[in-house]
Amino acid sequence: MGCLYFKPTGFREAMTNQFKLFCQACLGFRGVKAVATIVFVLLVFTLIGLGQLMSIDVAWAETGEVASAPLFELHCAGCHPSGGNIIRRGKNLKQRALARHGYDEVSAIAALIIDGKGLMSAFGDKLSPEEIQALSQYVLDQAAVNWKP
């Protein structure tokens, strides 16, 4: 069951007037304004989200340093939220667990990030050496403060 005022036309014909008639007939003038407002708000939020994603890359380029916290959130936090581990509870990124498994140095953590181990994927082909170094240092720094913000 459809709207009596909406008549589909050919693909090549302009649909703007048909759409306006459809919206006015089915939704009323206020409905058209509401739909336009919703579309506008969604567009604004989408642009804001894209801007925030782009600002991460710009921050890295401007400082010449790798922003390790956003990098951790992007690549690691899915399995290691707040230094934990959702796959294997004992293999977390807390200072005690890192020391117990021999990952209490930046080089050891970097090797784990590059090669992976067990269920952990290798990131050597996905991250640059600078990003791997920054992530390794970030993990050690966060472990030292027990992953408190």
Residue pairs with C-beta under 8 A, 6 or more apart in sequence:
3 22
3 25
3 26
4 25
5 21
5 22
5 25
5 26
6 18
6 21
6 22
6 25
6 26
7 18
8 18
9 15
9 18
20 32
23 31
23 32
23 35
24 31
24 32
27 34
27 35
56 67
56 70
59 67
60 66
60 67
65 134
66 128
66 130
66 131
66 133
66 134
67 134
68 134
68 135
68 137
68 138
69 138
71 127
71 131
71 134
71 135
71 138
72 80
72 135
72 138
72 139
75 123
75 126
75 127
75 135
76 135
79 85
79 86
79 87
79 120
80 86
80 92
80 93
82 147
83 92
83 93
83 94
83 139
83 142
83 143
83 146
83 147
84 92
84 93
84 94
85 91
85 92
85 93
87 119
88 118
88 119
90 97
91 97
91 101
91 118
93 139
93 142
93 143
93 147
94 143
94 146
94 147
95 104
95 143
95 144
95 146
98 104
98 109
98 139
98 140
98 143
102 108
103 109
103 112
104 140
105 140
106 133
106 136
106 137
106 140
107 136
109 135
109 136
109 139
109 140
110 132
110 133
110 135
110 136
112 120
113 122
113 123
113 124
113 127
113 132
113 135
113 136
114 122
114 123
114 124
114 132
115 122
115 124
116 122
116 123
123 132
124 132
127 135
